[in-house]
């Protein structure tokens, strides 16, 4: 029994790691904190740091089951027109009469990249997502 202890310990660690590592899916809402981003306008030689339109935390909320996204950089809700997955990522996209946007969220880590374009310019934001409890 004593000879099996190291193996039992490794088995317990492996089981814990598997239980903790959870893949990001489109089945639950995601909250994604912006860590950095850039706002690009026509006629400017370079992009500036992104700033929220509202005085709120820089967090995107992706509610893929309800087909909507709340952005800290726009006042209107963004509607999801397409969502899909590939081997590595969730891909979420939307269009409106004035804007087009796309988001990519890595399934293994929750790393996020969002780009939004409108007639005035565009922005790109990088961040980290976490899963929210499923709505009941």
N, CA, C and O atoms as a GROMACS GRO file, in nm:
protein
  544
    1UNK      N    1   0.082  -0.119   0.000
    1UNK     CA    2   0.000   0.000   0.000
    1UNK      C    3   0.087   0.125   0.000
    1UNK      O    4   0.056   0.224  -0.067
    2UNK      N    5   0.196   0.120   0.075
    2UNK     CA    6   0.286   0.233   0.083
    2UNK      C    7   0.347   0.265  -0.054
    2UNK      O    8   0.370   0.381  -0.086
    3UNK      N    9   0.374   0.163  -0.132
    3UNK     CA   10   0.432   0.182  -0.264
    3UNK      C   11   0.333   0.250  -0.359
    3UNK      O   12   0.375   0.314  -0.456
    4UNK      N   13   0.204   0.238  -0.334
    4UNK     CA   14   0.102   0.298  -0.421
    4UNK      C   15   0.074   0.444  -0.388
    4UNK      O   16   0.012   0.514  -0.468
    5UNK      N   17   0.116   0.493  -0.273
    5UNK     CA   18   0.085   0.630  -0.231
    5UNK      C   19   0.125   0.736  -0.333
    5UNK      O   20   0.044   0.824  -0.362
    6UNK      N   21   0.245   0.732  -0.388
    6UNK     CA   22   0.280   0.836  -0.487
    6UNK      C   23   0.186   0.834  -0.608
    6UNK      O   24   0.152   0.939  -0.662
    7UNK      N   25   0.147   0.714  -0.650
    7UNK     CA   26   0.058   0.703  -0.765
    7UNK      C   27  -0.083   0.753  -0.731
    7UNK      O   28  -0.148   0.817  -0.814
    8UNK      N   29  -0.129   0.723  -0.612
    8UNK     CA   30  -0.260   0.772  -0.569
    8UNK      C   31  -0.260   0.924  -0.559
    8UNK      O   32  -0.358   0.989  -0.594
    9UNK      N   33  -0.150   0.980  -0.512
    9UNK     CA   34  -0.138   1.126  -0.503
    9UNK      C   35  -0.144   1.188  -0.642
    9UNK      O   36  -0.215   1.287  -0.663
   10UNK      N   37  -0.071   1.132  -0.738
   10UNK     CA   38  -0.074   1.183  -0.875
   10UNK      C   39  -0.213   1.169  -0.937
   10UNK      O   40  -0.258   1.258  -1.009
   11UNK      N   41  -0.280   1.059  -0.909
   11UNK     CA   42  -0.415   1.039  -0.959
   11UNK      C   43  -0.510   1.144  -0.902
   11UNK      O   44  -0.595   1.197  -0.974
   12UNK      N   45  -0.497   1.174  -0.773
   12UNK     CA   46  -0.582   1.275  -0.709
   12UNK      C   47  -0.556   1.413  -0.769
   12UNK      O   48  -0.651   1.488  -0.793
   13UNK      N   49  -0.430   1.446  -0.792
   13UNK     CA   50  -0.396   1.576  -0.852
   13UNK      C   51  -0.452   1.584  -0.994
   13UNK      O   52  -0.507   1.688  -1.031
   14UNK      N   53  -0.441   1.478  -1.072
   14UNK     CA   54  -0.493   1.477  -1.209
   14UNK      C   55  -0.644   1.495  -1.210
   14UNK      O   56  -0.696   1.569  -1.293
   15UNK      N   57  -0.713   1.430  -1.121
   15UNK     CA   58  -0.858   1.441  -1.114
   15UNK      C   59  -0.899   1.582  -1.075
   15UNK      O   60  -0.997   1.634  -1.129
   16UNK      N   61  -0.827   1.645  -0.984
   16UNK     CA   62  -0.856   1.781  -0.944
   16UNK      C   63  -0.834   1.877  -1.059
   16UNK      O   64  -0.915   1.966  -1.082
   17UNK      N   65  -0.725   1.859  -1.132
   17UNK     CA   66  -0.696   1.944  -1.246
   17UNK      C   67  -0.805   1.932  -1.352
   17UNK      O   68  -0.847   2.033  -1.408
   18UNK      N   69  -0.851   1.813  -1.379
   18UNK     CA   70  -0.956   1.793  -1.477
   18UNK      C   71  -1.086   1.858  -1.432
   18UNK      O   72  -1.160   1.911  -1.514
   19UNK      N   73  -1.115   1.854  -1.305
   19UNK     CA   74  -1.238   1.912  -1.254
   19UNK      C   75  -1.232   2.063  -1.260
   19UNK      O   76  -1.335   2.127  -1.282
   20UNK      N   77  -1.115   2.123  -1.240
   20UNK     CA   78  -1.102   2.268  -1.240
   20UNK      C   79  -1.100   2.324  -1.382
   20UNK      O   80  -1.162   2.427  -1.407
   21UNK      N   81  -1.032   2.259  -1.473
   21UNK     CA   82  -1.021   2.308  -1.610
   21UNK      C   83  -1.156   2.291  -1.678
   21UNK      O   84  -1.201   2.179  -1.704
   22UNK      N   85  -1.220   2.403  -1.707
   22UNK     CA   86  -1.352   2.400  -1.767
   22UNK      C   87  -1.348   2.477  -1.898
   22UNK      O   88  -1.298   2.590  -1.900
   23UNK      N   89  -1.398   2.421  -2.003
   23UNK     CA   90  -1.395   2.484  -2.134
   23UNK      C   91  -1.505   2.590  -2.145
   23UNK      O   92  -1.618   2.567  -2.101
   24UNK      N   93  -1.471   2.705  -2.204
   24UNK     CA   94  -1.569   2.810  -2.226
   24UNK      C   95  -1.660   2.768  -2.341
   24UNK      O   96  -1.612   2.726  -2.447
   25UNK      N   97  -1.790   2.778  -2.321
   25UNK     CA   98  -1.888   2.739  -2.422
   25UNK      C   99  -1.988   2.852  -2.443
   25UNK      O  100  -1.989   2.950  -2.368
   26UNK      N  101  -2.070   2.838  -2.544
   26UNK     CA  102  -2.174   2.936  -2.575
   26UNK      C  103  -2.301   2.913  -2.496
   26UNK      O  104  -2.400   2.984  -2.516
   27UNK      N  105  -2.302   2.816  -2.407
   27UNK     CA  106  -2.425   2.780  -2.336
   27UNK      C  107  -2.455   2.865  -2.214
   27UNK      O  108  -2.567   2.864  -2.163
   28UNK      N  109  -2.356   2.939  -2.165
   28UNK     CA  110  -2.376   3.026  -2.048
   28UNK      C  111  -2.322   3.166  -2.079
   28UNK      O  112  -2.233   3.180  -2.163
   29UNK      N  113  -2.376   3.269  -2.013
   29UNK     CA  114  -2.324   3.404  -2.034
   29UNK      C  115  -2.177   3.415  -1.989
   29UNK      O  116  -2.133   3.343  -1.899
   30UNK      N  117  -2.104   3.506  -2.055
   30UNK     CA  118  -1.964   3.528  -2.024
   30UNK      C  119  -1.943   3.675  -1.987
   30UNK      O  120  -1.999   3.765  -2.051
   31UNK      N  121  -1.863   3.698  -1.886
   31UNK     CA  122  -1.825   3.834  -1.848
   31UNK      C  123  -1.676   3.848  -1.879
   31UNK      O  124  -1.594   3.771  -1.829
   32UNK      N  125  -1.643   3.947  -1.963
   32UNK     CA  126  -1.507   3.959  -2.013
   32UNK      C  127  -1.450   4.097  -1.981
   32UNK      O  128  -1.495   4.198  -2.035
   33UNK      N  129  -1.352   4.100  -1.892
   33UNK     CA  130  -1.289   4.226  -1.852
   33UNK      C  131  -1.185   4.266  -1.955
   33UNK      O  132  -1.100   4.187  -1.994
   34UNK      N  133  -1.193   4.392  -2.000
   34UNK     CA  134  -1.097   4.445  -2.096
   34UNK      C  135  -0.968   4.477  -2.022
   34UNK      O  136  -0.968   4.547  -1.921
   35UNK      N  137  -0.857   4.424  -2.074
   35UNK     CA  138  -0.725   4.448  -2.015
   35UNK      C  139  -0.648   4.555  -2.092
   35UNK      O  140  -0.567   4.627  -2.034
   36UNK      N  141  -0.674   4.565  -2.223
   36UNK     CA  142  -0.613   4.670  -2.306
   36UNK      C  143  -0.696   4.685  -2.432
   36UNK      O  144  -0.774   4.597  -2.467
   37UNK      N  145  -0.677   4.797  -2.500
   37UNK     CA  146  -0.750   4.818  -2.623
   37UNK      C  147  -0.708   4.947  -2.690
   37UNK      O  148  -0.642   5.031  -2.631
   38UNK      N  149  -0.749   4.961  -2.817
   38UNK     CA  150  -0.710   5.075  -2.898
   38UNK      C  151  -0.828   5.126  -2.978
   38UNK      O  152  -0.908   5.048  -3.030
   39UNK      N  153  -0.839   5.258  -2.988
   39UNK     CA  154  -0.943   5.326  -3.063
   39UNK      C  155  -0.876   5.391  -3.184
   39UNK      O  156  -0.783   5.470  -3.168
   40UNK      N  157  -0.922   5.357  -3.303
   40UNK     CA  158  -0.859   5.406  -3.426
   40UNK      C  159  -0.958   5.491  -3.506
   40UNK      O  160  -1.071   5.451  -3.531
   41UNK      N  161  -0.912   5.610  -3.544
   41UNK     CA  162  -0.994   5.702  -3.620
   41UNK      C  163  -0.927   5.734  -3.753
   41UNK      O  164  -0.805   5.741  -3.759
   42UNK      N  165  -1.007   5.755  -3.860
   42UNK     CA  166  -0.948   5.791  -3.989
   42UNK      C  167  -0.872   5.924  -3.977
   42UNK      O  168  -0.911   6.013  -3.902
   43UNK      N  169  -0.765   5.935  -4.052
   43UNK     CA  170  -0.689   6.058  -4.053
   43UNK      C  171  -0.588   6.072  -3.942
   43UNK      O  172  -0.512   6.170  -3.938
   44UNK      N  173  -0.584   5.977  -3.850
   44UNK     CA  174  -0.486   5.982  -3.743
   44UNK      C  175  -0.374   5.883  -3.774
   44UNK      O  176  -0.398   5.774  -3.827
   45UNK      N  177  -0.252   5.922  -3.741
   45UNK     CA  178  -0.136   5.840  -3.773
   45UNK      C  179  -0.128   5.714  -3.688
   45UNK      O  180  -0.067   5.615  -3.729
   46UNK      N  181  -0.189   5.717  -3.568
   46UNK     CA  182  -0.185   5.599  -3.481
   46UNK      C  183  -0.313   5.590  -3.400
   46UNK      O  184  -0.390   5.686  -3.393
   47UNK      N  185  -0.334   5.476  -3.341
   47UNK     CA  186  -0.452   5.452  -3.258
   47UNK      C  187  -0.423   5.494  -3.114
   47UNK      O  188  -0.310   5.482  -3.067
   48UNK      N  189  -0.525   5.544  -3.046
   48UNK     CA  190  -0.510   5.582  -2.906
   48UNK      C  191  -0.566   5.476  -2.814
   48UNK      O  192  -0.633   5.382  -2.859
   49UNK      N  193  -0.539   5.490  -2.684
   49UNK     CA  194  -0.596   5.397  -2.586
   49UNK      C  195  -0.747   5.410  -2.586
   49UNK      O  196  -0.802   5.520  -2.599
   50UNK      N  197  -0.813   5.298  -2.570
   50UNK     CA  198  -0.959   5.297  -2.571
   50UNK      C  199  -1.014   5.349  -2.438
   50UNK      O  200  -0.956   5.324  -2.332
   51UNK      N  201  -1.127   5.421  -2.445
   51UNK     CA  202  -1.192   5.476  -2.326
   51UNK      C  203  -1.340   5.440  -2.330
   51UNK      O  204  -1.403   5.452  -2.435
   52UNK      N  205  -1.397   5.397  -2.218
   52UNK     CA  206  -1.540   5.365  -2.217
   52UNK      C  207  -1.625   5.489  -2.244
   52UNK      O  208  -1.589   5.600  -2.205
   53UNK      N  209  -1.739   5.468  -2.311
   53UNK     CA  210  -1.834   5.578  -2.332
   53UNK      C  211  -1.903   5.614  -2.201
   53UNK      O  212  -1.939   5.730  -2.179
   54UNK      N  213  -1.922   5.516  -2.117
   54UNK     CA  214  -1.991   5.537  -1.990
   54UNK      C  215  -1.891   5.524  -1.875
   54UNK      O  216  -1.783   5.467  -1.892
   55UNK      N  217  -1.927   5.576  -1.762
   55UNK     CA  218  -1.841   5.567  -1.644
   55UNK      C  219  -1.867   5.433  -1.574
   55UNK      O  220  -1.920   5.428  -1.463
   56UNK      N  221  -1.828   5.324  -1.642
   56UNK     CA  222  -1.849   5.190  -1.587
   56UNK      C  223  -1.722   5.108  -1.604
   56UNK      O  224  -1.629   5.148  -1.673
   57UNK      N  225  -1.720   4.994  -1.540
   57UNK     CA  226  -1.608   4.901  -1.553
   57UNK      C  227  -1.593   4.858  -1.699
   57UNK      O  228  -1.694   4.841  -1.768
   58UNK      N  229  -1.471   4.840  -1.747
   58UNK     CA  230  -1.450   4.796  -1.886
   58UNK      C  231  -1.475   4.646  -1.901
   58UNK      O  232  -1.381   4.566  -1.907
   59UNK      N  233  -1.602   4.608  -1.906
   59UNK     CA  234  -1.642   4.467  -1.910
   59UNK      C  235  -1.745   4.446  -2.021
   59UNK      O  236  -1.847   4.514  -2.026
   60UNK      N  237  -1.718   4.350  -2.108
   60UNK     CA  238  -1.817   4.303  -2.204
   60UNK      C  239  -1.896   4.191  -2.139
   60UNK      O  240  -1.838   4.108  -2.068
   61UNK      N  241  -2.026   4.187  -2.160
   61UNK     CA  242  -2.107   4.074  -2.116
   61UNK      C  243  -2.168   4.009  -2.241
   61UNK      O  244  -2.251   4.068  -2.309
   62UNK      N  245  -2.124   3.887  -2.268
   62UNK     CA  246  -2.173   3.810  -2.382
   62UNK      C  247  -2.283   3.717  -2.334
   62UNK      O  248  -2.257   3.622  -2.260
   63UNK      N  249  -2.407   3.744  -2.375
   63UNK     CA  250  -2.517   3.653  -2.344
   63UNK      C  251  -2.552   3.583  -2.475
   63UNK      O  252  -2.648   3.620  -2.544
   64UNK      N  253  -2.474   3.482  -2.508
   64UNK     CA  254  -2.489   3.414  -2.637
   64UNK      C  255  -2.624   3.342  -2.647
   64UNK      O  256  -2.686   3.346  -2.753
   65UNK      N  257  -2.672   3.277  -2.540
   65UNK     CA  258  -2.805   3.215  -2.552
   65UNK      C  259  -2.916   3.316  -2.585
   65UNK      O  260  -3.011   3.282  -2.655
   66UNK      N  261  -2.904   3.441  -2.535
   66UNK     CA  262  -3.005   3.544  -2.564
   66UNK      C  263  -2.968   3.632  -2.684
   66UNK      O  264  -3.041   3.725  -2.717
   67UNK      N  265  -2.854   3.603  -2.748
   67UNK     CA  266  -2.807   3.673  -2.867
   67UNK      C  267  -2.788   3.823  -2.847
   67UNK      O  268  -2.832   3.903  -2.929
   68UNK      N  269  -2.721   3.861  -2.735
   68UNK     CA  270  -2.690   4.002  -2.714
   68UNK      C  271  -2.561   4.020  -2.636
   68UNK      O  272  -2.518   3.933  -2.559
   69UNK      N  273  -2.499   4.136  -2.658
   69UNK     CA  274  -2.372   4.169  -2.594
   69UNK      C  275  -2.381   4.311  -2.541
   69UNK      O  276  -2.426   4.402  -2.611
   70UNK      N  277  -2.339   4.330  -2.417
   70UNK     CA  278  -2.329   4.464  -2.359
   70UNK      C  279  -2.183   4.505  -2.365
   70UNK      O  280  -2.096   4.435  -2.316
   71UNK      N  281  -2.158   4.621  -2.427
   71UNK     CA  282  -2.022   4.672  -2.443
   71UNK      C  283  -2.003   4.795  -2.355
   71UNK      O  284  -2.093   4.878  -2.344
   72UNK      N  285  -1.887   4.808  -2.291
   72UNK     CA  286  -1.862   4.928  -2.212
   72UNK      C  287  -1.830   5.049  -2.300
   72UNK      O  288  -1.817   5.161  -2.249
   73UNK      N  289  -1.816   5.028  -2.431
   73UNK     CA  290  -1.778   5.136  -2.522
   73UNK      C  291  -1.893   5.185  -2.608
   73UNK      O  292  -1.875   5.274  -2.692
   74UNK      N  293  -2.012   5.128  -2.589
   74UNK     CA  294  -2.131   5.172  -2.662
   74UNK      C  295  -2.248   5.173  -2.566
   74UNK      O  296  -2.253   5.095  -2.470
   75UNK      N  297  -2.342   5.263  -2.591
   75UNK     CA  298  -2.459   5.270  -2.504
   75UNK      C  299  -2.565   5.168  -2.544
   75UNK      O  300  -2.638   5.117  -2.458
   76UNK      N  301  -2.575   5.137  -2.674
   76UNK     CA  302  -2.676   5.042  -2.722
   76UNK      C  303  -2.626   4.898  -2.709
   76UNK      O  304  -2.506   4.872  -2.720
   77UNK      N  305  -2.718   4.807  -2.685
   77UNK     CA  306  -2.688   4.665  -2.681
   77UNK      C  307  -2.650   4.617  -2.820
   77UNK      O  308  -2.713   4.656  -2.918
   78UNK      N  309  -2.547   4.534  -2.831
   78UNK     CA  310  -2.507   4.475  -2.958
   78UNK      C  311  -2.582   4.344  -2.977
   78UNK      O  312  -2.584   4.260  -2.887
   79UNK      N  313  -2.643   4.326  -3.092
   79UNK     CA  314  -2.716   4.202  -3.121
   79UNK      C  315  -2.622   4.102  -3.189
   79UNK      O  316  -2.546   4.138  -3.278
   80UNK      N  317  -2.630   3.977  -3.146
   80UNK     CA  318  -2.551   3.870  -3.206
   80UNK      C  319  -2.628   3.815  -3.326
   80UNK      O  320  -2.742   3.771  -3.313
   81UNK      N  321  -2.564   3.820  -3.443
   81UNK     CA  322  -2.628   3.763  -3.562
   81UNK      C  323  -2.570   3.627  -3.599
   81UNK      O  324  -2.634   3.550  -3.671
   82UNK      N  325  -2.450   3.597  -3.550
   82UNK     CA  326  -2.388   3.468  -3.582
   82UNK      C  327  -2.297   3.427  -3.467
   82UNK      O  328  -2.220   3.508  -3.415
   83UNK      N  329  -2.305   3.303  -3.429
   83UNK     CA  330  -2.209   3.248  -3.332
   83UNK      C  331  -2.177   3.105  -3.373
   83UNK      O  332  -2.265   3.029  -3.416
   84UNK      N  333  -2.052   3.070  -3.359
   84UNK     CA  334  -2.008   2.936  -3.395
   84UNK      C  335  -1.886   2.902  -3.310
   84UNK      O  336  -1.832   2.987  -3.239
   85UNK      N  337  -1.844   2.778  -3.320
   85UNK     CA  338  -1.722   2.736  -3.252
   85UNK      C  339  -1.633   2.665  -3.351
   85UNK      O  340  -1.680   2.604  -3.448
   86UNK      N  341  -1.505   2.673  -3.326
   86UNK     CA  342  -1.411   2.590  -3.398
   86UNK      C  343  -1.333   2.510  -3.294
   86UNK      O  344  -1.372   2.508  -3.177
   87UNK      N  345  -1.228   2.446  -3.332
   87UNK     CA  346  -1.154   2.361  -3.238
   87UNK      C  347  -1.104   2.439  -3.117
   87UNK      O  348  -1.101   2.386  -3.006
   88UNK      N  349  -1.064   2.566  -3.137
   88UNK     CA  350  -1.000   2.644  -3.032
   88UNK      C  351  -1.084   2.756  -2.972
   88UNK      O  352  -1.058   2.797  -2.859
   89UNK      N  353  -1.184   2.806  -3.045
   89UNK     CA  354  -1.246   2.931  -3.005
   89UNK      C  355  -1.397   2.934  -3.023
   89UNK      O  356  -1.455   2.857  -3.100
   90UNK      N  357  -1.460   3.027  -2.949
   90UNK     CA  358  -1.596   3.070  -2.977
   90UNK      C  359  -1.582   3.192  -3.069
   90UNK      O  360  -1.498   3.278  -3.043
   91UNK      N  361  -1.661   3.199  -3.173
   91UNK     CA  362  -1.660   3.314  -3.263
   91UNK      C  363  -1.800   3.372  -3.261
   91UNK      O  364  -1.898   3.303  -3.289
   92UNK      N  365  -1.810   3.501  -3.226
   92UNK     CA  366  -1.938   3.568  -3.212
   92UNK      C  367  -1.933   3.695  -3.298
   92UNK      O  368  -1.836   3.770  -3.291
   93UNK      N  369  -2.039   3.718  -3.379
   93UNK     CA  370  -2.039   3.832  -3.470
   93UNK      C  371  -2.175   3.899  -3.473
   93UNK      O  372  -2.278   3.838  -3.442
   94UNK      N  373  -2.174   4.027  -3.511
   94UNK     CA  374  -2.299   4.098  -3.524
   94UNK      C  375  -2.288   4.215  -3.619
   94UNK      O  376  -2.178   4.267  -3.644
   95UNK      N  377  -2.402   4.257  -3.672
   95UNK     CA  378  -2.410   4.375  -3.757
   95UNK      C  379  -2.533   4.454  -3.717
   95UNK      O  380  -2.631   4.399  -3.666
   96UNK      N  381  -2.525   4.582  -3.740
   96UNK     CA  382  -2.636   4.672  -3.717
   96UNK      C  383  -2.635   4.767  -3.836
   96UNK      O  384  -2.549   4.756  -3.923
   97UNK      N  385  -2.728   4.858  -3.842
   97UNK     CA  386  -2.729   4.951  -3.954
   97UNK      C  387  -2.604   5.038  -3.957
   97UNK      O  388  -2.566   5.086  -4.064
   98UNK      N  389  -2.541   5.060  -3.843
   98UNK     CA  390  -2.427   5.152  -3.837
   98UNK      C  391  -2.294   5.084  -3.799
   98UNK      O  392  -2.189   5.147  -3.814
   99UNK      N  393  -2.296   4.960  -3.752
   99UNK     CA  394  -2.171   4.897  -3.706
   99UNK      C  395  -2.163   4.750  -3.747
   99UNK      O  396  -2.262   4.686  -3.779
  100UNK      N  397  -2.041   4.701  -3.743
  100UNK     CA  398  -2.013   4.557  -3.758
  100UNK      C  399  -1.910   4.522  -3.653
  100UNK      O  400  -1.819   4.600  -3.626
  101UNK      N  401  -1.924   4.406  -3.593
  101UNK     CA  402  -1.831   4.367  -3.487
  101UNK      C  403  -1.808   4.217  -3.489
  101UNK      O  404  -1.887   4.140  -3.544
  102UNK      N  405  -1.697   4.177  -3.426
  102UNK     CA  406  -1.661   4.036  -3.419
  102UNK      C  407  -1.584   4.012  -3.290
  102UNK      O  408  -1.506   4.097  -3.246
  103UNK      N  409  -1.605   3.896  -3.229
  103UNK     CA  410  -1.534   3.859  -3.107
  103UNK      C  411  -1.485   3.716  -3.119
  103UNK      O  412  -1.552   3.630  -3.177
  104UNK      N  413  -1.368   3.692  -3.064
  104UNK     CA  414  -1.310   3.558  -3.060
  104UNK      C  415  -1.271   3.531  -2.915
  104UNK      O  416  -1.197   3.609  -2.854
  105UNK      N  417  -1.320   3.421  -2.859
  105UNK     CA  418  -1.290   3.383  -2.720
  105UNK      C  419  -1.230   3.244  -2.721
  105UNK      O  420  -1.293   3.148  -2.767
  106UNK      N  421  -1.109   3.232  -2.669
  106UNK     CA  422  -1.042   3.101  -2.665
  106UNK      C  423  -1.115   3.011  -2.566
  106UNK      O  424  -1.138   3.050  -2.452
  107UNK      N  425  -1.151   2.892  -2.611
  107UNK     CA  426  -1.227   2.799  -2.527
  107UNK      C  427  -1.146   2.750  -2.408
  107UNK      O  428  -1.203   2.729  -2.300
  108UNK      N  429  -1.018   2.731  -2.424
  108UNK     CA  430  -0.935   2.675  -2.316
  108UNK      C  431  -0.904   2.777  -2.207
  108UNK      O  432  -0.895   2.740  -2.090
  109UNK      N  433  -0.887   2.905  -2.244
  109UNK     CA  434  -0.839   3.004  -2.147
  109UNK      C  435  -0.936   3.118  -2.119
  109UNK      O  436  -0.927   3.182  -2.014
  110UNK      N  437  -1.029   3.145  -2.210
  110UNK     CA  438  -1.119   3.259  -2.196
  110UNK      C  439  -1.059   3.390  -2.245
  110UNK      O  440  -1.121   3.495  -2.227
  111UNK      N  441  -0.941   3.387  -2.307
  111UNK     CA  442  -0.882   3.509  -2.363
  111UNK      C  443  -0.973   3.562  -2.474
  111UNK      O  444  -1.021   3.485  -2.557
  112UNK      N  445  -0.997   3.695  -2.475
  112UNK     CA  446  -1.093   3.755  -2.566
  112UNK      C  447  -1.026   3.861  -2.653
  112UNK      O  448  -0.938   3.934  -2.608
  113UNK      N  449  -1.069   3.867  -2.779
  113UNK     CA  450  -1.036   3.975  -2.870
  113UNK      C  451  -1.167   4.020  -2.935
  113UNK      O  452  -1.240   3.938  -2.990
  114UNK      N  453  -1.196   4.150  -2.928
  114UNK     CA  454  -1.318   4.207  -2.988
  114UNK      C  455  -1.277   4.320  -3.081
  114UNK      O  456  -1.193   4.402  -3.045
  115UNK      N  457  -1.337   4.324  -3.200
  115UNK     CA  458  -1.317   4.439  -3.289
  115UNK      C  459  -1.454   4.492  -3.330
  115UNK      O  460  -1.546   4.416  -3.357
  116UNK      N  461  -1.464   4.625  -3.334
  116UNK     CA  462  -1.588   4.692  -3.370
  116UNK      C  463  -1.554   4.802  -3.471
  116UNK      O  464  -1.459   4.878  -3.450
  117UNK      N  465  -1.631   4.810  -3.578
  117UNK     CA  466  -1.609   4.913  -3.679
  117UNK      C  467  -1.740   4.985  -3.708
  117UNK      O  468  -1.846   4.923  -3.715
  118UNK      N  469  -1.731   5.119  -3.725
  118UNK     CA  470  -1.845   5.197  -3.770
  118UNK      C  471  -1.795   5.304  -3.866
  118UNK      O  472  -1.676   5.304  -3.901
  119UNK      N  473  -1.882   5.394  -3.911
  119UNK     CA  474  -1.844   5.494  -4.009
  119UNK      C  475  -1.740   5.593  -3.956
  119UNK      O  476  -1.674   5.660  -4.034
  120UNK      N  477  -1.726   5.603  -3.824
  120UNK     CA  478  -1.633   5.698  -3.763
  120UNK      C  479  -1.495   5.638  -3.737
  120UNK      O  480  -1.399   5.712  -3.715
  121UNK      N  481  -1.483   5.506  -3.738
  121UNK     CA  482  -1.356   5.441  -3.709
  121UNK      C  483  -1.378   5.302  -3.654
  121UNK      O  484  -1.472   5.232  -3.692
  122UNK      N  485  -1.291   5.262  -3.564
  122UNK     CA  486  -1.304   5.129  -3.505
  122UNK      C  487  -1.222   5.115  -3.380
  122UNK      O  488  -1.136   5.199  -3.350
  123UNK      N  489  -1.247   5.009  -3.308
  123UNK     CA  490  -1.165   4.978  -3.191
  123UNK      C  491  -1.145   4.829  -3.179
  123UNK      O  492  -1.222   4.748  -3.230
  124UNK      N  493  -1.038   4.796  -3.109
  124UNK     CA  494  -1.009   4.657  -3.079
  124UNK      C  495  -0.978   4.649  -2.930
  124UNK      O  496  -0.906   4.733  -2.876
  125UNK      N  497  -1.033   4.547  -2.865
  125UNK     CA  498  -1.013   4.530  -2.721
  125UNK      C  499  -0.968   4.387  -2.693
  125UNK      O  500  -1.013   4.292  -2.757
  126UNK      N  501  -0.879   4.374  -2.597
  126UNK     CA  502  -0.827   4.244  -2.554
  126UNK      C  503  -0.863   4.225  -2.407
  126UNK      O  504  -0.853   4.319  -2.328
  127UNK      N  505  -0.904   4.104  -2.369
  127UNK     CA  506  -0.941   4.084  -2.231
  127UNK      C  507  -0.944   3.939  -2.189
  127UNK      O  508  -0.895   3.850  -2.258
  128UNK      N  509  -1.005   3.918  -2.072
  128UNK     CA  510  -1.015   3.785  -2.012
  128UNK      C  511  -1.158   3.762  -1.968
  128UNK      O  512  -1.218   3.845  -1.899
  129UNK      N  513  -1.214   3.647  -2.007
  129UNK     CA  514  -1.352   3.614  -1.976
  129UNK      C  515  -1.361   3.517  -1.860
  129UNK      O  516  -1.268   3.441  -1.830
  130UNK      N  517  -1.477   3.522  -1.794
  130UNK     CA  518  -1.513   3.421  -1.694
  130UNK      C  519  -1.658   3.385  -1.720
  130UNK      O  520  -1.736   3.466  -1.770
  131UNK      N  521  -1.694   3.263  -1.686
  131UNK     CA  522  -1.830   3.216  -1.705
  131UNK      C  523  -1.918   3.266  -1.592
  131UNK      O  524  -1.878   3.264  -1.475
  132UNK      N  525  -2.038   3.310  -1.628
  132UNK     CA  526  -2.138   3.351  -1.529
  132UNK      C  527  -2.232   3.233  -1.506
  132UNK      O  528  -2.244   3.146  -1.592
  133UNK      N  529  -2.299   3.230  -1.392
  133UNK     CA  530  -2.397   3.123  -1.371
  133UNK      C  531  -2.506   3.130  -1.477
  133UNK      O  532  -2.546   3.239  -1.519
  134UNK      N  533  -2.554   3.015  -1.520
  134UNK     CA  534  -2.661   3.011  -1.619
  134UNK      C  535  -2.786   3.074  -1.562
  134UNK      O  536  -2.818   3.054  -1.445
  135UNK      N  537  -2.858   3.152  -1.645
  135UNK     CA  538  -2.983   3.214  -1.602
  135UNK      C  539  -3.087   3.107  -1.579
  135UNK      O  540  -3.094   3.008  -1.653
  136UNK      N  541  -3.167   3.127  -1.478
  136UNK     CA  542  -3.272   3.028  -1.446
  136UNK      C  543  -3.406   3.074  -1.491
  136UNK      O  544  -3.506   3.004  -1.473
   0.00000   0.00000   0.00000
